[in-house]
Amino acid sequence: MKYDRRLTMALLHGRVRIAKAGNATVVARDDAPRGDAEFDQGADRKYVLDPHGALTGVQPV
């Protein structure tokens, strides 16, 4: 793997939405069991656990 400064800067400045591109859904700690169950059943998305609410306001995909 190589470091790509242009991609990193695009991510940092919000020009690339990595969660949307990667089909990720942010879930709170209380919703983690539901996310695990959906993932185990073959959900076509990834889940990002946000136990401390640091991603509050991030729109789910």
N, CA, C and O atoms as a CHARMM CRD file, in Angstrom:
* protein
*
  244
    1    1 MET  N      0.83700  -1.17600   0.00000 PROA 1      0.00000
    2    1 MET  CA     0.00000   0.00000   0.00000 PROA 1      0.00000
    3    1 MET  C      0.88000   1.23600   0.00000 PROA 1      0.00000
    4    1 MET  O      1.94700   1.27000   0.61400 PROA 1      0.00000
    5    2 LYS  N      0.40700   2.23900  -0.69800 PROA 2      0.00000
    6    2 LYS  CA     1.14300   3.49600  -0.73900 PROA 2      0.00000
    7    2 LYS  C      0.25700   4.61900  -0.22200 PROA 2      0.00000
    8    2 LYS  O     -0.96700   4.57400  -0.35000 PROA 2      0.00000
    9    3 TYR  N      0.88200   5.60800   0.35500 PROA 3      0.00000
   10    3 TYR  CA     0.20100   6.79500   0.83300 PROA 3      0.00000
   11    3 TYR  C     -0.12000   7.68000  -0.36800 PROA 3      0.00000
   12    3 TYR  O      0.75200   7.91900  -1.20400 PROA 3      0.00000
   13    4 ASP  N     -1.32800   8.16000  -0.46600 PROA 4      0.00000
   14    4 ASP  CA    -1.72700   9.04500  -1.55300 PROA 4      0.00000
   15    4 ASP  C     -2.18500  10.36600  -0.94000 PROA 4      0.00000
   16    4 ASP  O     -3.29400  10.47000  -0.41600 PROA 4      0.00000
   17    5 ARG  N     -1.32800  11.35600  -1.01100 PROA 5      0.00000
   18    5 ARG  CA    -1.61400  12.64500  -0.38000 PROA 5      0.00000
   19    5 ARG  C     -2.89000  13.27500  -0.92500 PROA 5      0.00000
   20    5 ARG  O     -3.65400  13.85300  -0.15300 PROA 5      0.00000
   21    6 ARG  N     -3.14700  13.18400  -2.22500 PROA 6      0.00000
   22    6 ARG  CA    -4.34700  13.79800  -2.81200 PROA 6      0.00000
   23    6 ARG  C     -5.61500  13.16400  -2.24700 PROA 6      0.00000
   24    6 ARG  O     -6.57700  13.86500  -1.93200 PROA 6      0.00000
   25    7 LEU  N     -5.61500  11.83800  -2.12100 PROA 7      0.00000
   26    7 LEU  CA    -6.78200  11.15300  -1.56900 PROA 7      0.00000
   27    7 LEU  C     -6.97000  11.51900  -0.09700 PROA 7      0.00000
   28    7 LEU  O     -8.09000  11.78600   0.33900 PROA 7      0.00000
   29    8 THR  N     -5.89000  11.53200   0.65900 PROA 8      0.00000
   30    8 THR  CA    -5.96400  11.88900   2.07300 PROA 8      0.00000
   31    8 THR  C     -6.53100  13.29100   2.24800 PROA 8      0.00000
   32    8 THR  O     -7.39700  13.50300   3.09700 PROA 8      0.00000
   33    9 MET  N     -6.06300  14.24000   1.46700 PROA 9      0.00000
   34    9 MET  CA    -6.55500  15.61400   1.57200 PROA 9      0.00000
   35    9 MET  C     -8.02100  15.70500   1.16400 PROA 9      0.00000
   36    9 MET  O     -8.78200  16.45500   1.77500 PROA 9      0.00000
   37   10 ALA  N     -8.42500  14.96400   0.15400 PROA 10     0.00000
   38   10 ALA  CA    -9.82700  14.94800  -0.26200 PROA 10     0.00000
   39   10 ALA  C    -10.71000  14.39600   0.84800 PROA 10     0.00000
   40   10 ALA  O    -11.80800  14.90400   1.07600 PROA 10     0.00000
   41   11 LEU  N    -10.24500  13.37100   1.53400 PROA 11     0.00000
   42   11 LEU  CA   -10.99400  12.80800   2.66100 PROA 11     0.00000
   43   11 LEU  C    -11.09700  13.80600   3.80400 PROA 11     0.00000
   44   11 LEU  O    -12.17100  13.99500   4.37500 PROA 11     0.00000
   45   12 LEU  N     -9.98500  14.44200   4.13800 PROA 12     0.00000
   46   12 LEU  CA    -9.95900  15.39000   5.24500 PROA 12     0.00000
   47   12 LEU  C    -10.83100  16.60700   5.00200 PROA 12     0.00000
   48   12 LEU  O    -11.38200  17.17600   5.94400 PROA 12     0.00000
   49   13 HSD  N    -10.96000  17.00900   3.75400 PROA 13     0.00000
   50   13 HSD  CA   -11.72400  18.21300   3.42600 PROA 13     0.00000
   51   13 HSD  C    -13.13600  17.90600   2.93700 PROA 13     0.00000
   52   13 HSD  O    -13.82400  18.78900   2.42500 PROA 13     0.00000
   53   14 GLY  N    -13.56800  16.65500   3.09500 PROA 14     0.00000
   54   14 GLY  CA   -14.94200  16.29800   2.79300 PROA 14     0.00000
   55   14 GLY  C    -15.29800  16.21500   1.32400 PROA 14     0.00000
   56   14 GLY  O    -16.47900  16.21000   0.97700 PROA 14     0.00000
   57   15 ARG  N    -14.30900  16.15100   0.45800 PROA 15     0.00000
   58   15 ARG  CA   -14.60400  16.04100  -0.97600 PROA 15     0.00000
   59   15 ARG  C    -14.88100  14.60300  -1.39300 PROA 15     0.00000
   60   15 ARG  O    -15.47300  14.36200  -2.44500 PROA 15     0.00000
   61   16 VAL  N    -14.45800  13.65300  -0.57800 PROA 16     0.00000
   62   16 VAL  CA   -14.73200  12.23500  -0.82000 PROA 16     0.00000
   63   16 VAL  C    -15.44900  11.71100   0.41300 PROA 16     0.00000
   64   16 VAL  O    -14.96200  11.86800   1.53200 PROA 16     0.00000
   65   17 ARG  N    -16.57800  11.10400   0.21400 PROA 17     0.00000
   66   17 ARG  CA   -17.37000  10.55100   1.32100 PROA 17     0.00000
   67   17 ARG  C    -17.10000   9.05100   1.39700 PROA 17     0.00000
   68   17 ARG  O    -17.77800   8.25500   0.74700 PROA 17     0.00000
   69   18 ILE  N    -16.10200   8.67300   2.20000 PROA 18     0.00000
   70   18 ILE  CA   -15.65300   7.28600   2.24200 PROA 18     0.00000
   71   18 ILE  C    -16.73900   6.35700   2.77300 PROA 18     0.00000
   72   18 ILE  O    -16.86200   5.22500   2.30400 PROA 18     0.00000
   73   19 ALA  N    -17.52900   6.81600   3.74300 PROA 19     0.00000
   74   19 ALA  CA   -18.59700   5.95100   4.26700 PROA 19     0.00000
   75   19 ALA  C    -19.62200   5.66100   3.18400 PROA 19     0.00000
   76   19 ALA  O    -20.10700   4.53500   3.07500 PROA 19     0.00000
   77   20 LYS  N    -19.95300   6.65000   2.39100 PROA 20     0.00000
   78   20 LYS  CA   -20.92600   6.43900   1.32600 PROA 20     0.00000
   79   20 LYS  C    -20.33500   5.53700   0.23900 PROA 20     0.00000
   80   20 LYS  O    -21.01300   4.64200  -0.26700 PROA 20     0.00000
   81   21 ALA  N    -19.09000   5.77500  -0.11200 PROA 21     0.00000
   82   21 ALA  CA   -18.44800   4.96100  -1.14200 PROA 21     0.00000
   83   21 ALA  C    -18.29000   3.51700  -0.69200 PROA 21     0.00000
   84   21 ALA  O    -18.35800   2.59800  -1.50900 PROA 21     0.00000
   85   22 GLY  N    -18.08100   3.31400   0.60400 PROA 22     0.00000
   86   22 GLY  CA   -17.89000   1.96600   1.13400 PROA 22     0.00000
   87   22 GLY  C    -19.16300   1.32600   1.63800 PROA 22     0.00000
   88   22 GLY  O    -19.13400   0.22300   2.18200 PROA 22     0.00000
   89   23 ASN  N    -20.29000   2.01500   1.46100 PROA 23     0.00000
   90   23 ASN  CA   -21.59100   1.50900   1.88200 PROA 23     0.00000
   91   23 ASN  C    -21.58800   1.17500   3.37200 PROA 23     0.00000
   92   23 ASN  O    -21.96000   0.07100   3.77000 PROA 23     0.00000
   93   24 ALA  N    -21.16300   2.14700   4.19600 PROA 24     0.00000
   94   24 ALA  CA   -21.07300   1.94800   5.64200 PROA 24     0.00000
   95   24 ALA  C    -22.20800   2.66900   6.35300 PROA 24     0.00000
   96   24 ALA  O    -22.67800   3.71300   5.90100 PROA 24     0.00000
   97   25 THR  N    -22.63900   2.10200   7.46600 PROA 25     0.00000
   98   25 THR  CA   -23.68200   2.68300   8.29700 PROA 25     0.00000
   99   25 THR  C    -23.13700   2.85700   9.70200 PROA 25     0.00000
  100   25 THR  O    -22.61800   1.91000  10.29300 PROA 25     0.00000
  101   26 VAL  N    -23.25200   4.06800  10.23800 PROA 26     0.00000
  102   26 VAL  CA   -22.80900   4.34500  11.60100 PROA 26     0.00000
  103   26 VAL  C    -23.90100   3.89000  12.55500 PROA 26     0.00000
  104   26 VAL  O    -25.07100   4.22400  12.37000 PROA 26     0.00000
  105   27 VAL  N    -23.52100   3.12900  13.57500 PROA 27     0.00000
  106   27 VAL  CA   -24.48100   2.67100  14.57500 PROA 27     0.00000
  107   27 VAL  C    -23.98000   3.03400  15.96800 PROA 27     0.00000
  108   27 VAL  O    -22.78100   2.98900  16.24300 PROA 27     0.00000
  109   28 ALA  N    -24.91900   3.39500  16.84200 PROA 28     0.00000
  110   28 ALA  CA   -24.59700   3.68100  18.23200 PROA 28     0.00000
  111   28 ALA  C    -24.36200   2.37300  18.98100 PROA 28     0.00000
  112   28 ALA  O    -24.69600   1.29500  18.49100 PROA 28     0.00000
  113   29 ARG  N    -23.79600   2.48100  20.15000 PROA 29     0.00000
  114   29 ARG  CA   -23.51600   1.29400  20.96500 PROA 29     0.00000
  115   29 ARG  C    -24.78500   0.48800  21.22000 PROA 29     0.00000
  116   29 ARG  O    -24.76100  -0.74200  21.17900 PROA 29     0.00000
  117   30 ASP  N    -25.88600   1.17300  21.48100 PROA 30     0.00000
  118   30 ASP  CA   -27.14300   0.46800  21.76900 PROA 30     0.00000
  119   30 ASP  C    -27.69100  -0.27300  20.55500 PROA 30     0.00000
  120   30 ASP  O    -28.45700  -1.22400  20.71000 PROA 30     0.00000
  121   31 ASP  N    -27.31200   0.14400  19.35200 PROA 31     0.00000
  122   31 ASP  CA   -27.79000  -0.49700  18.12800 PROA 31     0.00000
  123   31 ASP  C    -26.84100  -1.57200  17.60500 PROA 31     0.00000
  124   31 ASP  O    -27.12700  -2.21300  16.59400 PROA 31     0.00000
  125   32 ALA  N    -25.71200  -1.77400  18.28900 PROA 32     0.00000
  126   32 ALA  CA   -24.71100  -2.73000  17.82400 PROA 32     0.00000
  127   32 ALA  C    -25.25700  -4.15000  17.67500 PROA 32     0.00000
  128   32 ALA  O    -24.93600  -4.80800  16.68500 PROA 32     0.00000
  129   33 PRO  N    -26.06600  -4.65100  18.60700 PROA 33     0.00000
  130   33 PRO  CA   -26.59200  -6.01300  18.42900 PROA 33     0.00000
  131   33 PRO  C    -27.42700  -6.14900  17.14800 PROA 33     0.00000
  132   33 PRO  O    -27.34100  -7.16300  16.45600 PROA 33     0.00000
  133   34 ARG  N    -28.22600  -5.13700  16.83900 PROA 34     0.00000
  134   34 ARG  CA   -29.01600  -5.17900  15.60400 PROA 34     0.00000
  135   34 ARG  C    -28.08800  -5.18300  14.39000 PROA 34     0.00000
  136   34 ARG  O    -28.31400  -5.93200  13.43900 PROA 34     0.00000
  137   35 GLY  N    -27.04600  -4.35100  14.41800 PROA 35     0.00000
  138   35 GLY  CA   -26.08200  -4.32000  13.32300 PROA 35     0.00000
  139   35 GLY  C    -25.38400  -5.65600  13.14600 PROA 35     0.00000
  140   35 GLY  O    -25.19200  -6.12400  12.02400 PROA 35     0.00000
  141   36 ASP  N    -25.00300  -6.26800  14.26600 PROA 36     0.00000
  142   36 ASP  CA   -24.36300  -7.59600  14.20700 PROA 36     0.00000
  143   36 ASP  C    -25.30100  -8.62500  13.58400 PROA 36     0.00000
  144   36 ASP  O    -24.89100  -9.42000  12.73800 PROA 36     0.00000
  145   37 ALA  N    -26.55900  -8.60300  14.01000 PROA 37     0.00000
  146   37 ALA  CA   -27.52900  -9.57600  13.49500 PROA 37     0.00000
  147   37 ALA  C    -27.73600  -9.38700  11.99400 PROA 37     0.00000
  148   37 ALA  O    -27.77600 -10.36100  11.24200 PROA 37     0.00000
  149   38 GLU  N    -27.86800  -8.12000  11.55400 PROA 38     0.00000
  150   38 GLU  CA   -28.05900  -7.85800  10.12600 PROA 38     0.00000
  151   38 GLU  C    -26.83700  -8.29200   9.31800 PROA 38     0.00000
  152   38 GLU  O    -26.96600  -8.86800   8.23800 PROA 38     0.00000
  153   39 PHE  N    -25.64000  -8.00600   9.86100 PROA 39     0.00000
  154   39 PHE  CA   -24.41300  -8.39100   9.17800 PROA 39     0.00000
  155   39 PHE  C    -24.31800  -9.91200   9.06000 PROA 39     0.00000
  156   39 PHE  O    -23.96100 -10.43800   8.00600 PROA 39     0.00000
  157   40 ASP  N    -24.64100 -10.61600  10.15600 PROA 40     0.00000
  158   40 ASP  CA   -24.60200 -12.08200  10.15600 PROA 40     0.00000
  159   40 ASP  C    -25.58400 -12.68700   9.15900 PROA 40     0.00000
  160   40 ASP  O    -25.36500 -13.78600   8.65100 PROA 40     0.00000
  161   41 GLN  N    -26.66500 -11.96400   8.88200 PROA 41     0.00000
  162   41 GLN  CA   -27.66100 -12.44400   7.93100 PROA 41     0.00000
  163   41 GLN  C    -27.31200 -12.06800   6.49300 PROA 41     0.00000
  164   41 GLN  O    -28.08200 -12.33500   5.57100 PROA 41     0.00000
  165   42 GLY  N    -26.15000 -11.44800   6.30800 PROA 42     0.00000
  166   42 GLY  CA   -25.69000 -11.15700   4.95800 PROA 42     0.00000
  167   42 GLY  C    -26.01000  -9.76700   4.44900 PROA 42     0.00000
  168   42 GLY  O    -26.07300  -9.55300   3.23800 PROA 42     0.00000
  169   43 ALA  N    -26.21200  -8.81700   5.35000 PROA 43     0.00000
  170   43 ALA  CA   -26.49500  -7.44200   4.92200 PROA 43     0.00000
  171   43 ALA  C    -25.38500  -6.95700   3.99200 PROA 43     0.00000
  172   43 ALA  O    -24.21000  -7.25300   4.20700 PROA 43     0.00000
  173   44 ASP  N    -25.76600  -6.21700   2.97100 PROA 44     0.00000
  174   44 ASP  CA   -24.78500  -5.74800   1.98300 PROA 44     0.00000
  175   44 ASP  C    -24.20900  -4.39400   2.37700 PROA 44     0.00000
  176   44 ASP  O    -24.01900  -3.52500   1.52700 PROA 44     0.00000
  177   45 ARG  N    -23.93600  -4.21900   3.64800 PROA 45     0.00000
  178   45 ARG  CA   -23.34000  -2.97600   4.12200 PROA 45     0.00000
  179   45 ARG  C    -22.36600  -3.27800   5.24600 PROA 45     0.00000
  180   45 ARG  O    -22.36000  -4.36900   5.81600 PROA 45     0.00000
  181   46 LYS  N    -21.56000  -2.30400   5.54600 PROA 46     0.00000
  182   46 LYS  CA   -20.61400  -2.39800   6.65000 PROA 46     0.00000
  183   46 LYS  C    -21.14600  -1.52900   7.77800 PROA 46     0.00000
  184   46 LYS  O    -21.88300  -0.57600   7.52500 PROA 46     0.00000
  185   47 TYR  N    -20.79200  -1.83600   8.99600 PROA 47     0.00000
  186   47 TYR  CA   -21.24200  -1.06900  10.14500 PROA 47     0.00000
  187   47 TYR  C    -20.03900  -0.47900  10.85400 PROA 47     0.00000
  188   47 TYR  O    -19.02900  -1.15300  11.05900 PROA 47     0.00000
  189   48 VAL  N    -20.15600   0.78400  11.22400 PROA 48     0.00000
  190   48 VAL  CA   -19.11900   1.47900  11.97300 PROA 48     0.00000
  191   48 VAL  C    -19.70400   1.76700  13.34700 PROA 48     0.00000
  192   48 VAL  O    -20.69600   2.48700  13.46200 PROA 48     0.00000
  193   49 LEU  N    -19.10500   1.21900  14.37300 PROA 49     0.00000
  194   49 LEU  CA   -19.58100   1.40600  15.73900 PROA 49     0.00000
  195   49 LEU  C    -19.07900   2.74300  16.27400 PROA 49     0.00000
  196   49 LEU  O    -17.88700   3.04200  16.20400 PROA 49     0.00000
  197   50 ASP  N    -19.99800   3.54100  16.80600 PROA 50     0.00000
  198   50 ASP  CA   -19.68400   4.84900  17.37300 PROA 50     0.00000
  199   50 ASP  C    -20.10400   4.85000  18.85000 PROA 50     0.00000
  200   50 ASP  O    -21.14500   5.41500  19.18700 PROA 50     0.00000
  201   51 PRO  N    -19.31300   4.22900  19.73100 PROA 51     0.00000
  202   51 PRO  CA   -19.73400   4.04700  21.11500 PROA 51     0.00000
  203   51 PRO  C    -19.82100   5.34000  21.92400 PROA 51     0.00000
  204   51 PRO  O    -20.54100   5.38400  22.92100 PROA 51     0.00000
  205   52 HSD  N    -19.12000   6.37700  21.52700 PROA 52     0.00000
  206   52 HSD  CA   -19.08400   7.60400  22.31700 PROA 52     0.00000
  207   52 HSD  C    -19.83800   8.76000  21.66700 PROA 52     0.00000
  208   52 HSD  O    -19.81200   9.87600  22.18500 PROA 52     0.00000
  209   53 GLY  N    -20.51000   8.51200  20.53800 PROA 53     0.00000
  210   53 GLY  CA   -21.27100   9.56100  19.87600 PROA 53     0.00000
  211   53 GLY  C    -20.42700  10.58000  19.13100 PROA 53     0.00000
  212   53 GLY  O    -20.90800  11.67100  18.82500 PROA 53     0.00000
  213   54 ALA  N    -19.18500  10.24800  18.83600 PROA 54     0.00000
  214   54 ALA  CA   -18.29600  11.18200  18.14600 PROA 54     0.00000
  215   54 ALA  C    -18.74900  11.46800  16.72400 PROA 54     0.00000
  216   54 ALA  O    -18.38500  12.49800  16.15500 PROA 54     0.00000
  217   55 LEU  N    -19.53300  10.57800  16.14400 PROA 55     0.00000
  218   55 LEU  CA   -19.99400  10.75700  14.76900 PROA 55     0.00000
  219   55 LEU  C    -21.44700  11.22800  14.71800 PROA 55     0.00000
  220   55 LEU  O    -22.11200  11.07600  13.69300 PROA 55     0.00000
  221   56 THR  N    -21.93200  11.79000  15.80200 PROA 56     0.00000
  222   56 THR  CA   -23.30600  12.28800  15.83900 PROA 56     0.00000
  223   56 THR  C    -23.51900  13.27300  14.70300 PROA 56     0.00000
  224   56 THR  O    -22.71600  14.17900  14.48200 PROA 56     0.00000
  225   57 GLY  N    -24.60600  13.07700  13.99500 PROA 57     0.00000
  226   57 GLY  CA   -24.90400  13.95100  12.87100 PROA 57     0.00000
  227   57 GLY  C    -24.46900  13.38200  11.53200 PROA 57     0.00000
  228   57 GLY  O    -24.84800  13.90600  10.48400 PROA 57     0.00000
  229   58 VAL  N    -23.67700  12.31600  11.55100 PROA 58     0.00000
  230   58 VAL  CA   -23.27900  11.67600  10.29700 PROA 58     0.00000
  231   58 VAL  C    -24.49000  10.95100   9.74100 PROA 58     0.00000
  232   58 VAL  O    -25.11600  10.14900  10.43500 PROA 58     0.00000
  233   59 GLN  N    -24.81300  11.22700   8.51000 PROA 59     0.00000
  234   59 GLN  CA   -25.98600  10.62500   7.89000 PROA 59     0.00000
  235   59 GLN  C    -25.68200   9.18800   7.49900 PROA 59     0.00000
  236   59 GLN  O    -24.67200   8.92600   6.84600 PROA 59     0.00000
  237   60 PRO  N    -26.54500   8.25000   7.89100 PROA 60     0.00000
  238   60 PRO  CA   -26.34900   6.86400   7.45200 PROA 60     0.00000
  239   60 PRO  C    -26.57400   6.75400   5.94800 PROA 60     0.00000
  240   60 PRO  O    -27.31000   7.53200   5.34200 PROA 60     0.00000
  241   61 VAL  N    -25.92400   5.77800   5.38400 PROA 61     0.00000
  242   61 VAL  CA   -26.06600   5.55900   3.92900 PROA 61     0.00000
  243   61 VAL  C    -27.30000   4.76700   3.67700 PROA 61     0.00000
  244   61 VAL  O    -27.61700   4.46600   2.52600 PROA 61     0.00000
